[in-house]
Amino acid sequence: MEAITTWAKENYDLICLLVGVIGIIIAFISLIYEIKKKKAKKK
């Protein structure tokens, strides 16, 4: 457990960057999903 916390402290910036990138990907997928849903509703 101590090794994991040490690694997390050393790679804090990398972890934040990774979480941010994952968030952007999820937001992009949600946006595409909503656009498809609106197009389907119009038809």
C-alpha positions as CSV (number, residue, x, y, z in Angstrom):
1,M,0.0,0.0,0.0
2,E,2.8,2.4,0.8
3,A,4.4,1.8,-2.6
4,I,1.2,2.8,-4.3
5,T,0.9,6.1,-2.3
6,T,4.6,6.9,-3.0
7,W,4.1,6.3,-6.7
8,A,0.9,8.4,-6.7
9,K,2.7,11.3,-5.0
10,E,5.6,11.1,-7.4
11,N,3.3,11.0,-10.5
12,Y,0.6,13.5,-9.3
13,D,0.8,15.6,-12.5
14,L,0.6,12.5,-14.7
15,I,-2.5,11.2,-12.8
16,C,-4.2,14.6,-13.1
17,L,-3.5,14.7,-16.8
18,L,-4.8,11.2,-17.3
19,V,-8.0,12.0,-15.4
20,G,-8.5,15.2,-17.4
21,V,-8.0,13.3,-20.7
22,I,-10.5,10.7,-19.7
23,G,-13.0,13.4,-18.7
24,I,-12.6,15.1,-22.1
25,I,-13.2,11.7,-23.9
26,I,-16.3,11.0,-21.9
27,A,-17.6,14.6,-22.6
28,F,-16.9,14.1,-26.4
29,I,-18.7,10.7,-26.4
30,S,-21.7,12.3,-24.6
31,L,-21.8,15.2,-27.1
32,I,-21.9,12.8,-30.0
33,Y,-24.6,10.7,-28.3
34,E,-26.8,13.8,-27.7
35,I,-26.4,15.0,-31.3
36,K,-27.4,11.6,-32.7
37,K,-30.4,11.5,-30.3
38,K,-31.6,15.0,-31.5
39,K,-31.2,13.9,-35.2
40,A,-33.2,10.8,-34.5
41,K,-36.0,12.9,-32.9
42,K,-36.3,15.2,-35.9
43,K,-37.0,12.4,-38.3
